[in-house]
Amino acid sequence: MYCRLYLGKEEGEAWALSARERLRSKFLRTAEALGHHWQQAIGCYERALDIGDLAEDFYFHLMQCHHWLGRRAEAIQVYLRCKRMLQLSHSNRTEALYQALRQV
């Protein structure tokens, strides 16, 4: 997945700048399109957890979806479910998201 600017900031040949701008534009369009599918993603993550409830990534992403939809209480419930199912310490990102949810 695209995470950073292709070939740095403003340096480079014209072909690289053009390619970078095309990748950036495509990424932003894709991110916008996917952003409207949080509710569908919740269903997918719930189904995934029905099959494999020991995958922390699914809990984390499910928490994110609820958070993005403004469902703080549901996101916290997912964290508590994760804690109960995994019975071990969580990743830093899961814990950070939980702490952020508690702050609101």
Biopython code that builds the backbone (N, CA, C, O; Angstrom):
import numpy as np
from Bio.PDB.StructureBuilder import StructureBuilder

atoms = [
    (1, "MET", "N", (0.838, -1.173, 0.000)),
    (1, "MET", "CA", (0.000, 0.000, 0.000)),
    (1, "MET", "C", (0.887, 1.242, 0.000)),
    (1, "MET", "O", (1.963, 1.242, 0.598)),
    (2, "TYR", "N", (0.439, 2.282, -0.663)),
    (2, "TYR", "CA", (1.128, 3.563, -0.754)),
    (2, "TYR", "C", (1.174, 4.198, 0.626)),
    (2, "TYR", "O", (0.129, 4.387, 1.250)),
    (3, "CYS", "N", (2.366, 4.533, 1.117)),
    (3, "CYS", "CA", (2.487, 5.126, 2.441)),
    (3, "CYS", "C", (3.211, 6.463, 2.443)),
    (3, "CYS", "O", (2.956, 7.299, 3.310)),
    (4, "ARG", "N", (4.097, 6.676, 1.503)),
    (4, "ARG", "CA", (4.898, 7.898, 1.474)),
    (4, "ARG", "C", (4.977, 8.415, 0.049)),
    (4, "ARG", "O", (4.577, 7.747, -0.904)),
    (5, "LEU", "N", (5.508, 9.630, -0.068)),
    (5, "LEU", "CA", (5.690, 10.201, -1.396)),
    (5, "LEU", "C", (6.638, 9.342, -2.211)),
    (5, "LEU", "O", (7.687, 8.923, -1.722)),
    (6, "TYR", "N", (6.276, 9.088, -3.418)),
    (6, "TYR", "CA", (7.109, 8.327, -4.348)),
    (6, "TYR", "C", (8.349, 9.143, -4.664)),
    (6, "TYR", "O", (8.246, 10.264, -5.163)),
    (7, "LEU", "N", (9.514, 8.593, -4.379)),
    (7, "LEU", "CA", (10.811, 9.229, -4.639)),
    (7, "LEU", "C", (10.989, 10.566, -3.923)),
    (7, "LEU", "O", (11.561, 11.493, -4.498)),
    (8, "GLY", "N", (10.523, 10.687, -2.708)),
    (8, "GLY", "CA", (10.811, 11.857, -1.888)),
    (8, "GLY", "C", (9.924, 13.058, -2.134)),
    (8, "GLY", "O", (8.832, 12.947, -2.692)),
    (9, "LYS", "N", (10.417, 14.209, -1.705)),
    (9, "LYS", "CA", (9.640, 15.455, -1.785)),
    (9, "LYS", "C", (9.581, 16.002, -3.201)),
    (9, "LYS", "O", (8.847, 15.470, -4.035)),
    (10, "GLU", "N", (10.322, 17.032, -3.484)),
    (10, "GLU", "CA", (10.234, 17.699, -4.781)),
    (10, "GLU", "C", (11.409, 17.391, -5.696)),
    (10, "GLU", "O", (11.468, 17.917, -6.807)),
    (11, "GLU", "N", (12.352, 16.550, -5.260)),
    (11, "GLU", "CA", (13.498, 16.244, -6.098)),
    (11, "GLU", "C", (13.106, 15.260, -7.181)),
    (11, "GLU", "O", (12.094, 14.567, -7.075)),
    (12, "GLY", "N", (13.910, 15.208, -8.210)),
    (12, "GLY", "CA", (13.712, 14.170, -9.201)),
    (12, "GLY", "C", (13.443, 14.696, -10.591)),
    (12, "GLY", "O", (13.238, 15.887, -10.821)),
    (13, "GLU", "N", (13.456, 13.758, -11.491)),
    (13, "GLU", "CA", (13.192, 14.044, -12.895)),
    (13, "GLU", "C", (11.695, 14.267, -13.104)),
    (13, "GLU", "O", (10.871, 13.912, -12.261)),
    (14, "ALA", "N", (11.374, 14.854, -14.230)),
    (14, "ALA", "CA", (9.973, 15.132, -14.548)),
    (14, "ALA", "C", (9.135, 13.860, -14.569)),
    (14, "ALA", "O", (7.990, 13.864, -14.118)),
    (15, "TRP", "N", (9.703, 12.761, -15.095)),
    (15, "TRP", "CA", (8.940, 11.509, -15.154)),
    (15, "TRP", "C", (8.601, 11.019, -13.753)),
    (15, "TRP", "O", (7.521, 10.473, -13.527)),
    (16, "ALA", "N", (9.539, 11.217, -12.797)),
    (16, "ALA", "CA", (9.299, 10.769, -11.424)),
    (16, "ALA", "C", (8.237, 11.637, -10.759)),
    (16, "ALA", "O", (7.384, 11.135, -10.028)),
    (17, "LEU", "N", (8.293, 12.932, -11.013)),
    (17, "LEU", "CA", (7.288, 13.827, -10.439)),
    (17, "LEU", "C", (5.900, 13.487, -10.968)),
    (17, "LEU", "O", (4.924, 13.487, -10.218)),
    (18, "SER", "N", (5.818, 13.201, -12.251)),
    (18, "SER", "CA", (4.544, 12.830, -12.861)),
    (18, "SER", "C", (4.020, 11.517, -12.279)),
    (18, "SER", "O", (2.840, 11.404, -11.949)),
    (19, "ALA", "N", (4.902, 10.532, -12.154)),
    (19, "ALA", "CA", (4.505, 9.235, -11.584)),
    (19, "ALA", "C", (4.073, 9.410, -10.137)),
    (19, "ALA", "O", (3.089, 8.814, -9.698)),
    (20, "ARG", "N", (4.814, 10.231, -9.398)),
    (20, "ARG", "CA", (4.474, 10.460, -7.994)),
    (20, "ARG", "C", (3.088, 11.093, -7.882)),
    (20, "ARG", "O", (2.287, 10.685, -7.040)),
    (21, "GLU", "N", (2.807, 12.066, -8.708)),
    (21, "GLU", "CA", (1.508, 12.735, -8.648)),
    (21, "GLU", "C", (0.372, 11.786, -9.030)),
    (21, "GLU", "O", (-0.703, 11.841, -8.431)),
    (22, "ARG", "N", (0.595, 10.921, -10.015)),
    (22, "ARG", "CA", (-0.433, 9.932, -10.389)),
    (22, "ARG", "C", (-0.701, 8.981, -9.228)),
    (22, "ARG", "O", (-1.858, 8.690, -8.924)),
    (23, "LEU", "N", (0.363, 8.491, -8.571)),
    (23, "LEU", "CA", (0.194, 7.581, -7.433)),
    (23, "LEU", "C", (-0.517, 8.279, -6.275)),
    (23, "LEU", "O", (-1.402, 7.703, -5.640)),
    (24, "ARG", "N", (-0.128, 9.504, -6.011)),
    (24, "ARG", "CA", (-0.752, 10.267, -4.932)),
    (24, "ARG", "C", (-2.241, 10.449, -5.210)),
    (24, "ARG", "O", (-3.073, 10.234, -4.328)),
    (25, "SER", "N", (-2.568, 10.838, -6.409)),
    (25, "SER", "CA", (-3.958, 11.059, -6.786)),
    (25, "SER", "C", (-4.774, 9.769, -6.680)),
    (25, "SER", "O", (-5.892, 9.775, -6.166)),
    (26, "LYS", "N", (-4.211, 8.676, -7.167)),
    (26, "LYS", "CA", (-4.906, 7.385, -7.098)),
    (26, "LYS", "C", (-5.128, 6.971, -5.650)),
    (26, "LYS", "O", (-6.205, 6.492, -5.297)),
    (27, "PHE", "N", (-4.109, 7.156, -4.809)),
    (27, "PHE", "CA", (-4.232, 6.810, -3.401)),
    (27, "PHE", "C", (-5.346, 7.619, -2.741)),
    (27, "PHE", "O", (-6.170, 7.063, -2.015)),
    (28, "LEU", "N", (-5.376, 8.919, -2.987)),
    (28, "LEU", "CA", (-6.392, 9.766, -2.365)),
    (28, "LEU", "C", (-7.800, 9.400, -2.827)),
    (28, "LEU", "O", (-8.732, 9.406, -2.023)),
    (29, "ARG", "N", (-7.965, 9.085, -4.098)),
    (29, "ARG", "CA", (-9.284, 8.653, -4.601)),
    (29, "ARG", "C", (-9.709, 7.345, -3.939)),
    (29, "ARG", "O", (-10.861, 7.186, -3.535)),
    (30, "THR", "N", (-8.766, 6.411, -3.832)),
    (30, "THR", "CA", (-9.065, 5.115, -3.213)),
    (30, "THR", "C", (-9.402, 5.285, -1.742)),
    (30, "THR", "O", (-10.357, 4.685, -1.249)),
    (31, "ALA", "N", (-8.624, 6.099, -1.037)),
    (31, "ALA", "CA", (-8.882, 6.332, 0.387)),
    (31, "ALA", "C", (-10.263, 6.941, 0.594)),
    (31, "ALA", "O", (-10.980, 6.563, 1.520)),
    (32, "GLU", "N", (-10.636, 7.882, -0.265)),
    (32, "GLU", "CA", (-11.956, 8.498, -0.154)),
    (32, "GLU", "C", (-13.063, 7.476, -0.403)),
    (32, "GLU", "O", (-14.060, 7.451, 0.319)),
    (33, "ALA", "N", (-12.892, 6.645, -1.408)),
    (33, "ALA", "CA", (-13.900, 5.623, -1.722)),
    (33, "ALA", "C", (-14.040, 4.628, -0.581)),
    (33, "ALA", "O", (-15.154, 4.265, -0.202)),
    (34, "LEU", "N", (-12.925, 4.191, -0.037)),
    (34, "LEU", "CA", (-12.970, 3.220, 1.055)),
    (34, "LEU", "C", (-13.539, 3.832, 2.328)),
    (34, "LEU", "O", (-14.158, 3.137, 3.133)),
    (35, "GLY", "N", (-13.331, 5.107, 2.504)),
    (35, "GLY", "CA", (-13.829, 5.778, 3.696)),
    (35, "GLY", "C", (-15.331, 5.688, 3.849)),
    (35, "GLY", "O", (-15.847, 5.784, 4.963)),
    (36, "HIS", "N", (-16.030, 5.507, 2.763)),
    (36, "HIS", "CA", (-17.488, 5.412, 2.818)),
    (36, "HIS", "C", (-17.967, 3.989, 3.119)),
    (36, "HIS", "O", (-19.172, 3.738, 3.159)),
    (37, "HIS", "N", (-17.064, 3.090, 3.325)),
    (37, "HIS", "CA", (-17.429, 1.692, 3.510)),
    (37, "HIS", "C", (-17.136, 1.179, 4.922)),
    (37, "HIS", "O", (-16.964, -0.023, 5.124)),
    (38, "TRP", "N", (-17.080, 2.081, 5.888)),
    (38, "TRP", "CA", (-16.777, 1.656, 7.252)),
    (38, "TRP", "C", (-17.809, 0.675, 7.786)),
    (38, "TRP", "O", (-17.460, -0.301, 8.449)),
    (39, "GLN", "N", (-19.081, 0.934, 7.498)),
    (39, "GLN", "CA", (-20.123, 0.038, 7.997)),
    (39, "GLN", "C", (-19.965, -1.359, 7.410)),
    (39, "GLN", "O", (-20.123, -2.355, 8.116)),
    (40, "GLN", "N", (-19.655, -1.433, 6.124)),
    (40, "GLN", "CA", (-19.416, -2.741, 5.501)),
    (40, "GLN", "C", (-18.177, -3.393, 6.102)),
    (40, "GLN", "O", (-18.149, -4.605, 6.315)),
    (41, "ALA", "N", (-17.165, -2.596, 6.370)),
    (41, "ALA", "CA", (-15.942, -3.132, 6.965)),
    (41, "ALA", "C", (-16.232, -3.719, 8.341)),
    (41, "ALA", "O", (-15.662, -4.747, 8.708)),
    (42, "ILE", "N", (-17.109, -3.079, 9.101)),
    (42, "ILE", "CA", (-17.479, -3.604, 10.418)),
    (42, "ILE", "C", (-18.032, -5.016, 10.269)),
    (42, "ILE", "O", (-17.651, -5.914, 11.020)),
    (43, "GLY", "N", (-18.922, -5.216, 9.314)),
    (43, "GLY", "CA", (-19.475, -6.550, 9.075)),
    (43, "GLY", "C", (-18.403, -7.556, 8.708)),
    (43, "GLY", "O", (-18.424, -8.694, 9.178)),
    (44, "CYS", "N", (-17.468, -7.140, 7.871)),
    (44, "CYS", "CA", (-16.375, -8.042, 7.464)),
    (44, "CYS", "C", (-15.495, -8.409, 8.651)),
    (44, "CYS", "O", (-15.148, -9.575, 8.836)),
    (45, "TYR", "N", (-15.134, -7.409, 9.458)),
    (45, "TYR", "CA", (-14.284, -7.697, 10.622)),
    (45, "TYR", "C", (-15.011, -8.572, 11.634)),
    (45, "TYR", "O", (-14.402, -9.449, 12.247)),
    (46, "GLU", "N", (-16.304, -8.342, 11.814)),
    (46, "GLU", "CA", (-17.075, -9.194, 12.732)),
    (46, "GLU", "C", (-17.096, -10.641, 12.235)),
    (46, "GLU", "O", (-16.929, -11.576, 13.019)),
    (47, "ARG", "N", (-17.300, -10.818, 10.933)),
    (47, "ARG", "CA", (-17.290, -12.179, 10.376)),
    (47, "ARG", "C", (-15.909, -12.813, 10.523)),
    (47, "ARG", "O", (-15.795, -13.998, 10.837)),
    (48, "ALA", "N", (-14.875, -12.030, 10.296)),
    (48, "ALA", "CA", (-13.511, -12.550, 10.447)),
    (48, "ALA", "C", (-13.265, -12.979, 11.889)),
    (48, "ALA", "O", (-12.626, -14.003, 12.132)),
    (49, "LEU", "N", (-13.766, -12.208, 12.842)),
    (49, "LEU", "CA", (-13.588, -12.568, 14.248)),
    (49, "LEU", "C", (-14.412, -13.786, 14.630)),
    (49, "LEU", "O", (-14.041, -14.523, 15.543)),
    (50, "ASP", "N", (-15.526, -14.005, 13.942)),
    (50, "ASP", "CA", (-16.295, -15.231, 14.172)),
    (50, "ASP", "C", (-15.477, -16.456, 13.790)),
    (50, "ASP", "O", (-15.614, -17.522, 14.389)),
    (51, "ILE", "N", (-14.632, -16.290, 12.792)),
    (51, "ILE", "CA", (-13.811, -17.406, 12.305)),
    (51, "ILE", "C", (-12.510, -17.533, 13.084)),
    (51, "ILE", "O", (-12.107, -18.635, 13.458)),
    (52, "GLY", "N", (-11.860, -16.413, 13.323)),
    (52, "GLY", "CA", (-10.573, -16.425, 14.019)),
    (52, "GLY", "C", (-10.499, -15.299, 15.022)),
    (52, "GLY", "O", (-9.999, -14.218, 14.711)),
    (53, "ASP", "N", (-10.997, -15.543, 16.232)),
    (53, "ASP", "CA", (-11.109, -14.467, 17.213)),
    (53, "ASP", "C", (-9.820, -14.163, 17.967)),
    (53, "ASP", "O", (-9.840, -13.422, 18.949)),
    (54, "LEU", "N", (-8.705, -14.725, 17.520)),
    (54, "LEU", "CA", (-7.430, -14.463, 18.180)),
    (54, "LEU", "C", (-6.528, -13.540, 17.364)),
    (54, "LEU", "O", (-5.334, -13.439, 17.643)),
    (55, "ALA", "N", (-7.086, -12.870, 16.367)),
    (55, "ALA", "CA", (-6.305, -11.968, 15.516)),
    (55, "ALA", "C", (-6.522, -10.528, 15.980)),
    (55, "ALA", "O", (-7.560, -9.927, 15.701)),
    (56, "GLU", "N", (-5.542, -9.985, 16.685)),
    (56, "GLU", "CA", (-5.686, -8.640, 17.238)),
    (56, "GLU", "C", (-5.922, -7.581, 16.161)),
    (56, "GLU", "O", (-6.627, -6.601, 16.405)),
    (57, "ASP", "N", (-5.351, -7.765, 14.991)),
    (57, "ASP", "CA", (-5.541, -6.788, 13.913)),
    (57, "ASP", "C", (-7.021, -6.574, 13.606)),
    (57, "ASP", "O", (-7.445, -5.444, 13.365)),
    (58, "PHE", "N", (-7.803, -7.642, 13.613)),
    (58, "PHE", "CA", (-9.228, -7.504, 13.333)),
    (58, "PHE", "C", (-9.924, -6.664, 14.410)),
    (58, "PHE", "O", (-10.771, -5.828, 14.098)),
    (59, "TYR", "N", (-9.569, -6.887, 15.659)),
    (59, "TYR", "CA", (-10.140, -6.088, 16.738)),
    (59, "TYR", "C", (-9.758, -4.616, 16.572)),
    (59, "TYR", "O", (-10.596, -3.725, 16.710)),
    (60, "PHE", "N", (-8.482, -4.379, 16.273)),
    (60, "PHE", "CA", (-8.006, -3.008, 16.103)),
    (60, "PHE", "C", (-8.767, -2.292, 14.990)),
    (60, "PHE", "O", (-9.255, -1.178, 15.180)),
    (61, "HIS", "N", (-8.863, -2.935, 13.835)),
    (61, "HIS", "CA", (-9.540, -2.301, 12.709)),
    (61, "HIS", "C", (-11.037, -2.125, 12.978)),
    (61, "HIS", "O", (-11.641, -1.146, 12.540)),
    (62, "LEU", "N", (-11.619, -3.064, 13.688)),
    (62, "LEU", "CA", (-13.025, -2.933, 14.067)),
    (62, "LEU", "C", (-13.208, -1.742, 15.010)),
    (62, "LEU", "O", (-14.171, -0.987, 14.880)),
    (63, "MET", "N", (-12.289, -1.579, 15.950)),
    (63, "MET", "CA", (-12.320, -0.412, 16.834)),
    (63, "MET", "C", (-12.225, 0.878, 16.026)),
    (63, "MET", "O", (-12.958, 1.834, 16.280)),
    (64, "GLN", "N", (-11.323, 0.900, 15.057)),
    (64, "GLN", "CA", (-11.157, 2.089, 14.216)),
    (64, "GLN", "C", (-12.445, 2.426, 13.469)),
    (64, "GLN", "O", (-12.860, 3.584, 13.431)),
    (65, "CYS", "N", (-13.065, 1.431, 12.887)),
    (65, "CYS", "CA", (-14.299, 1.672, 12.129)),
    (65, "CYS", "C", (-15.377, 2.280, 13.014)),
    (65, "CYS", "O", (-16.026, 3.255, 12.636)),
    (66, "HIS", "N", (-15.564, 1.703, 14.185)),
    (66, "HIS", "CA", (-16.563, 2.252, 15.106)),
    (66, "HIS", "C", (-16.198, 3.690, 15.486)),
    (66, "HIS", "O", (-17.059, 4.569, 15.535)),
    (67, "HIS", "N", (-14.928, 3.910, 15.749)),
    (67, "HIS", "CA", (-14.467, 5.251, 16.110)),
    (67, "HIS", "C", (-14.758, 6.245, 14.987)),
    (67, "HIS", "O", (-15.273, 7.333, 15.243)),
    (68, "TRP", "N", (-14.434, 5.881, 13.753)),
    (68, "TRP", "CA", (-14.648, 6.769, 12.609)),
    (68, "TRP", "C", (-16.123, 7.058, 12.379)),
    (68, "TRP", "O", (-16.480, 8.104, 11.837)),
    (69, "LEU", "N", (-16.976, 6.135, 12.789)),
    (69, "LEU", "CA", (-18.420, 6.348, 12.656)),
    (69, "LEU", "C", (-19.008, 7.061, 13.876)),
    (69, "LEU", "O", (-20.221, 7.260, 13.958)),
    (70, "GLY", "N", (-18.150, 7.442, 14.817)),
    (70, "GLY", "CA", (-18.609, 8.146, 16.006)),
    (70, "GLY", "C", (-19.219, 7.248, 17.059)),
    (70, "GLY", "O", (-19.957, 7.712, 17.928)),
    (71, "ARG", "N", (-18.916, 5.975, 16.988)),
    (71, "ARG", "CA", (-19.479, 4.991, 17.923)),
    (71, "ARG", "C", (-18.431, 4.627, 18.981)),
    (71, "ARG", "O", (-17.893, 3.520, 18.995)),
    (72, "ARG", "N", (-18.164, 5.568, 19.842)),
    (72, "ARG", "CA", (-17.126, 5.405, 20.861)),
    (72, "ARG", "C", (-17.405, 4.215, 21.782)),
    (72, "ARG", "O", (-16.509, 3.414, 22.048)),
    (73, "ALA", "N", (-18.625, 4.098, 22.262)),
    (73, "ALA", "CA", (-18.969, 3.015, 23.188)),
    (73, "ALA", "C", (-18.760, 1.647, 22.543)),
    (73, "ALA", "O", (-18.259, 0.725, 23.186)),
    (74, "GLU", "N", (-19.144, 1.517, 21.275)),
    (74, "GLU", "CA", (-18.950, 0.247, 20.572)),
    (74, "GLU", "C", (-17.468, -0.066, 20.403)),
    (74, "GLU", "O", (-17.050, -1.215, 20.544)),
    (75, "ALA", "N", (-16.673, 0.963, 20.100)),
    (75, "ALA", "CA", (-15.232, 0.764, 19.943)),
    (75, "ALA", "C", (-14.611, 0.282, 21.251)),
    (75, "ALA", "O", (-13.755, -0.602, 21.249)),
    (76, "ILE", "N", (-15.044, 0.864, 22.360)),
    (76, "ILE", "CA", (-14.531, 0.442, 23.669)),
    (76, "ILE", "C", (-14.963, -0.990, 23.967)),
    (76, "ILE", "O", (-14.183, -1.764, 24.522)),
    (77, "GLN", "N", (-16.185, -1.354, 23.610)),
    (77, "GLN", "CA", (-16.647, -2.730, 23.811)),
    (77, "GLN", "C", (-15.806, -3.724, 23.012)),
    (77, "GLN", "O", (-15.528, -4.828, 23.481)),
    (78, "VAL", "N", (-15.404, -3.330, 21.812)),
    (78, "VAL", "CA", (-14.541, -4.199, 21.003)),
    (78, "VAL", "C", (-13.199, -4.386, 21.705)),
    (78, "VAL", "O", (-12.667, -5.495, 21.737)),
    (79, "TYR", "N", (-12.653, -3.315, 22.265)),
    (79, "TYR", "CA", (-11.391, -3.417, 23.001)),
    (79, "TYR", "C", (-11.530, -4.393, 24.169)),
    (79, "TYR", "O", (-10.674, -5.254, 24.372)),
    (80, "LEU", "N", (-12.606, -4.255, 24.929)),
    (80, "LEU", "CA", (-12.815, -5.138, 26.084)),
    (80, "LEU", "C", (-12.980, -6.589, 25.641)),
    (80, "LEU", "O", (-12.491, -7.506, 26.301)),
    (81, "ARG", "N", (-13.662, -6.786, 24.539)),
    (81, "ARG", "CA", (-13.808, -8.141, 23.977)),
    (81, "ARG", "C", (-12.444, -8.700, 23.575)),
    (81, "ARG", "O", (-12.142, -9.866, 23.829)),
    (82, "CYS", "N", (-11.634, -7.865, 22.952)),
    (82, "CYS", "CA", (-10.284, -8.263, 22.549)),
    (82, "CYS", "C", (-9.466, -8.657, 23.775)),
    (82, "CYS", "O", (-8.793, -9.688, 23.783)),
    (83, "LYS", "N", (-9.534, -7.836, 24.792)),
    (83, "LYS", "CA", (-8.785, -8.100, 26.028)),
    (83, "LYS", "C", (-9.221, -9.427, 26.650)),
    (83, "LYS", "O", (-8.393, -10.209, 27.117)),
    (84, "ARG", "N", (-10.523, -9.666, 26.649)),
    (84, "ARG", "CA", (-11.061, -10.900, 27.222)),
    (84, "ARG", "C", (-10.642, -12.127, 26.398)),
    (84, "ARG", "O", (-10.277, -13.159, 26.960)),
    (85, "MET", "N", (-10.697, -12.009, 25.076)),
    (85, "MET", "CA", (-10.388, -13.149, 24.211)),
    (85, "MET", "C", (-8.894, -13.447, 24.146)),
    (85, "MET", "O", (-8.490, -14.610, 24.177)),
    (86, "LEU", "N", (-8.076, -12.409, 24.055)),
    (86, "LEU", "CA", (-6.638, -12.630, 23.883)),
    (86, "LEU", "C", (-5.917, -12.873, 25.198)),
    (86, "LEU", "O", (-4.899, -13.565, 25.229)),
    (87, "GLN", "N", (-6.426, -12.319, 26.271)),
    (87, "GLN", "CA", (-5.859, -12.495, 27.603)),
    (87, "GLN", "C", (-4.349, -12.271, 27.642)),
    (87, "GLN", "O", (-3.613, -13.024, 28.279)),
    (88, "LEU", "N", (-3.909, -11.241, 26.962)),
    (88, "LEU", "CA", (-2.507, -10.847, 27.010)),
    (88, "LEU", "C", (-2.409, -9.376, 26.678)),
    (88, "LEU", "O", (-3.404, -8.748, 26.315)),
    (89, "SER", "N", (-1.217, -8.824, 26.799)),
    (89, "SER", "CA", (-1.081, -7.398, 26.519)),
    (89, "SER", "C", (-1.286, -7.134, 25.033)),
    (89, "SER", "O", (-0.957, -7.960, 24.182)),
    (90, "HIS", "N", (-1.828, -5.981, 24.754)),
    (90, "HIS", "CA", (-2.137, -5.604, 23.382)),
    (90, "HIS", "C", (-0.975, -4.851, 22.758)),
    (90, "HIS", "O", (-0.051, -4.417, 23.446)),
    (91, "SER", "N", (-1.038, -4.707, 21.457)),
    (91, "SER", "CA", (-0.034, -3.916, 20.758)),
    (91, "SER", "C", (-0.157, -2.459, 21.194)),
    (91, "SER", "O", (-1.188, -2.036, 21.717)),
    (92, "ASN", "N", (0.902, -1.712, 20.971)),
    (92, "ASN", "CA", (0.898, -0.293, 21.333)),
    (92, "ASN", "C", (-0.208, 0.463, 20.613)),
    (92, "ASN", "O", (-0.842, 1.341, 21.200)),
    (93, "ARG", "N", (-0.447, 0.131, 19.345)),
    (93, "ARG", "CA", (-1.456, 0.883, 18.596)),
    (93, "ARG", "C", (-2.864, 0.598, 19.112)),
    (93, "ARG", "O", (-3.694, 1.505, 19.157)),
    (94, "THR", "N", (-3.148, -0.642, 19.502)),
    (94, "THR", "CA", (-4.468, -0.969, 20.046)),
    (94, "THR", "C", (-4.669, -0.260, 21.375)),
    (94, "THR", "O", (-5.730, 0.308, 21.634)),
    (95, "GLU", "N", (-3.652, -0.297, 22.205)),
    (95, "GLU", "CA", (-3.733, 0.364, 23.510)),
    (95, "GLU", "C", (-3.862, 1.879, 23.340)),
    (95, "GLU", "O", (-4.624, 2.520, 24.065)),
    (96, "ALA", "N", (-3.126, 2.451, 22.394)),
    (96, "ALA", "CA", (-3.194, 3.900, 22.151)),
    (96, "ALA", "C", (-4.589, 4.309, 21.674)),
    (96, "ALA", "O", (-5.112, 5.340, 22.098)),
    (97, "LEU", "N", (-5.184, 3.516, 20.806)),
    (97, "LEU", "CA", (-6.535, 3.817, 20.331)),
    (97, "LEU", "C", (-7.527, 3.747, 21.488)),
    (97, "LEU", "O", (-8.395, 4.611, 21.617)),
    (98, "TYR", "N", (-7.403, 2.737, 22.316)),
    (98, "TYR", "CA", (-8.281, 2.604, 23.477)),
    (98, "TYR", "C", (-8.141, 3.812, 24.409)),
    (98, "TYR", "O", (-9.137, 4.372, 24.866)),
    (99, "GLN", "N", (-6.903, 4.201, 24.681)),
    (99, "GLN", "CA", (-6.678, 5.352, 25.562)),
    (99, "GLN", "C", (-7.271, 6.626, 24.956)),
    (99, "GLN", "O", (-7.840, 7.450, 25.673)),
    (100, "ALA", "N", (-7.138, 6.786, 23.645)),
    (100, "ALA", "CA", (-7.717, 7.955, 22.966)),
    (100, "ALA", "C", (-9.240, 7.936, 23.073)),
    (100, "ALA", "O", (-9.861, 8.983, 23.259)),
    (101, "LEU", "N", (-9.835, 6.768, 22.959)),
    (101, "LEU", "CA", (-11.291, 6.647, 23.074)),
    (101, "LEU", "C", (-11.761, 6.999, 24.482)),
    (101, "LEU", "O", (-12.831, 7.583, 24.657)),
    (102, "ARG", "N", (-10.978, 6.650, 25.460)),
    (102, "ARG", "CA", (-11.335, 6.941, 26.851)),
    (102, "ARG", "C", (-11.249, 8.432, 27.161)),
    (102, "ARG", "O", (-11.941, 8.923, 28.052)),
    (103, "GLN", "N", (-10.407, 9.148, 26.434)),
    (103, "GLN", "CA", (-10.191, 10.577, 26.678)),
    (103, "GLN", "C", (-11.382, 11.434, 26.259)),
    (103, "GLN", "O", (-11.586, 12.524, 26.794)),
    (104, "VAL", "N", (-12.156, 10.947, 25.314)),
    (104, "VAL", "CA", (-13.240, 11.766, 24.743)),
    (104, "VAL", "C", (-14.379, 11.922, 25.710)),
    (104, "VAL", "O", (-15.371, 12.578, 25.394)),
]
sb = StructureBuilder()
sb.init_structure("model")
sb.init_model(0)
sb.init_chain("A")
sb.init_seg("    ")
for serial, (resi, resn, name, xyz) in enumerate(atoms, 1):
    if name == "N":
        sb.init_residue(resn, " ", resi, " ")
    sb.init_atom(name, np.array(xyz, "f"), 0.0, 1.0, " ", f" {name:<3s}", serial, name[0])
structure = sb.get_structure()
